[in-house]
């Protein structure tokens, strides 16, 4: 029976009708029977695509062993050499040789060995299978038993600088939850290497036999980027590798944006506005512009009590009061009736147009300044 009727990742509805149907499919890819006396039941495997996020997936329950990494064969010489070259470049690019690297779903430690051969000196693994964990730890690898489920807690006393996931993400039924738990294991700005089967390649080649209950999700480039970005990771690079069969994403845990530039500009503008307006009586200073940027600047600089009022050419604003500071807004022609000494133009992208009008039509005003992005520019100083 289907486990869900909506997208497992975003909760969106599926496109109808079903994309693909495979009747009487094997219930799993690893359910080999020891004898004909054992029983299993075939399933109807149906593949859907989410209308909202575009993610392709099946709707059945995850296979019983979905938390365990199963790698059936050893690496070929070609694959081993390819991986060492790939991982060496990744380690060098992000300076990871002496950093703590975690593999999620490390199996018996095959890729941990490759990471060490590629130059990493501090590698760790997380694996659900008790047998695989025992095998890895007996070989001296630093592997903990666990799976990134809802109840997961970090078994280590630190967060990791980097992580890797090789052909495991597509098995996670609770994808958003598991990626959230992974996110909590990684330092801010930490990097990751995530690989999944390439659904773009599957479509291009018409690989109809690639669909299995073991693989819940089928990622193309667009859906993989979307899932990772919505889970707190910036995708730095995404490429098709290994003859097209694999999508390989290099990611970085999103960092908090830096806002110090805003504060420094704000402090400078406020200082310059105060220096300019302090030269006059409040009744002799007018601000031209009642847009959202002007309202914000006047509030940040606390210009109430330092200026007389505001003028603006938008008729629907005239004879009303600014929100917050409650300054009266007048039409521009009022400047000819009650001439102020100084006008500060705060009209954003229209500031140069307003300045030209002010200097020509209202030449009686002796002091004119215009608020630029990074400074207060004096256009007319008592002339």
C-alpha positions, -999 to 999 in steps of 0.1 A, spaced: 0 0 0 12 36 -7 27 53 24 20 88 12 -2 107 -13 18 139 -12 54 150 -17 76 136 11 98 167 10 76 197 6 40 183 11 30 194 -24 5 175 -46 16 152 -73 11 157 -110 -16 134 -123 -16 109 -138 12 89 -124 45 92 -143 54 56 -144 39 23 -132 57 -10 -126 33 -38 -117 45 -68 -98 79 -53 -90 103 -69 -65 95 -56 -30 132 -47 -25 166 -49 -43 183 -68 -14 156 -92 -4 173 -124 -17 156 -156 -5 175 -185 10 150 -211 -3 118 -213 -23 100 -220 10 104 -183 19 77 -160 9 76 -124 -3 51 -103 -21 55 -82 -52 45 -46 -52 31 -21 -76 58 6 -79 44 40 -90 66 70 -97 52 105 -92 65 141 -95 57 169 -71 39 199 -87 56 223 -62 92 213 -59 95 190 -89 110 161 -69 104 127 -84 97 99 -59 77 67 -52 50 66 -26 56 32 -10 71 26 24 108 26 26 125 -8 25 132 -23 59 170 -18 56 169 18 42 190 31 71 219 8 63 244 14 36 249 -16 13 278 -17 -10 278 -50 -29 312 -50 -45 347 -36 -39 359 -7 -59 373 -14 -94 408 0 -101 393 26 -123 368 37 -97 394 38 -69 417 60 -89 389 82 -99 378 86 -63 412 94 -50 417 121 -76 383 135 -69 386 135 -31 422 149 -32 409 179 -52 380 184 -28 403 182 2 428 206 -13 401 231 -25 387 235 10 419 229 30 405 199 47 436 178 53 436 185 91 399 192 95 373 169 109 354 152 80 322 131 86 308 105 62 270 100 66 263 63 59 298 51 58 291 14 56 322 -6 65 344 24 60 353 20 23 351 57 16 368 66 49 398 46 36 397 66 3 395 99 22 426 90 41 444 79 9 434 112 -5 451 132 22 425 136 50 439 129 85 408 132 107 378 112 93 347 99 111 318 78 100 281 75 109 265 41 101 233 25 112 243 -12 107 257 -27 139 276 -52 118 292 -26 96 301 -4 126 318 -34 143 337 -42 111 349 -6 108 358 0 144 378 -33 145 399 -18 117 406 13 138 381 36 121 363 62 141 327 52 134 296 56 155 263 38 152 234 61 142 211 75 115 200 111 109 164 105 121 141 126 143 156 112 175 192 116 164 217 134 186 253 141 178 274 114 195 305 136 192 314 166 214 320 188 183 307 198 150 323 189 117 342 210 92 331 189 62 309 159 54 302 135 25 273 114 14 277 88 -13 246 74 -29 226 74 3 204 105 2 180 89 -22 171 63 4 160 87 31 121 87 34 121 117 57 144 138 36 137 172 51 141 160 86 173 140 79 189 169 61 180 192 90 197 168 114 227 167 91 228 205 90 230 206 128 262 184 127 281 208 105 299 241 114 287 273 99 304 276 65 314 239 65 316 221 32 300 189 19 302 165 -10 269 149 -19 263 123 -46 231 107 -59 221 88 -90 216 112 -120 180 113 -130 188 136 -159 209 107 -173 182 81 -165 157 102 -186 182 109 -214 191 72 -218 156 59 -211 169 36 -183 135 22 -175 150 -5 -152 166 20 -128 134 23 -107 134 4 -75 117 5 -41 151 10 -25 155 44 -42 127 67 -29 139 98 -47 152 105 -82 171 138 -83 178 158 -115 201 188 -112 172 212 -106 155 192 -79 188 184 -61 198 220 -59 163 230 -47 163 204 -19 198 213 -7 193 250 -9 160 247 11 179 226 37 204 253 45 232 245 20 246 266 -8 254 246 -39 289 257 -50 293 233 -79 272 206 -95 284 182 -121 276 149 -138 304 123 -131 313 87 -136 301 84 -172 270 104 -164 255 80 -139 262 102 -108 253 138 -98 280 152 -76 273 184 -56 299 204 -36 280 225 -10 286 248 18 265 253 49 249 287 46 264 314 67 247 344 82 250 374 60 274 402 72 256 435 80 284 456 94 284 476 61 249 487 68 257 500 103 288 519 92 269 536 63 240 544 86 263 559 113 280 581 86 248 593 70 232 601 104 264 621 114 264 640 81 226 648 83 230 661 119 260 682 109 241 697 79 208 703 97 225 718 128 236 748 107 200 760 105 169 765 126 146 735 123 120 757 106 144 765 78 151 729 68 129 708 45 133 672 33 122 665 -3 109 629 -6 84 607 13 93 573 -2 101 543 20 138 550 20 133 586 30 110 576 58 135 551 71 164 576 70 144 603 88 134 578 115 170 564 119 184 599 121 156 611 144 151 642 123 119 653 141 128 686 158 156 691 133 135 698 101 103 717 94 84 693 72 86 672 40 76 679 4 67 653 -22 53 655 -57 29 625 -52 -5 642 -46 -19 613 -26 8 619 1 3 657 3 -14 672 33 -9 639 52 17 631 79 46 607 77 42 575 97 64 574 128 77 610 130 44 626 120 59 653 98 35 672 75 39 665 38 34 695 15 35 699 -23 68 711 -39 54 745 -49 50 753 -12 87 759 -13 80 792 -32 55 804 -7 75 798 25 111 796 13 134 775 36 171 780 37 180 744 31 165 713 14 177 678 18 168 656 -12 159 620 -3 143 607 -35 163 576 -41 165 569 -79 148 601 -86 172 623 -66 191 637 -97 158 646 -114 146 663 -83 179 681 -79 177 695 -114 142 708 -108 152 722 -74 182 741 -87 163 755 -117 128 762 -104 136 768 -68 169 787 -71 159 809 -42 169 781 -19 205 787 -9 215 753 6 208 720 -12 220 685 -2 212 651 -17 213 618 1 234 593 -19 238 557 -12 270 562 9 271 599 18 253 633 20 264 653 -10 263 691 -9 251 705 -42 246 741 -32 262 758 -2 249 793 4 252 805 -32 
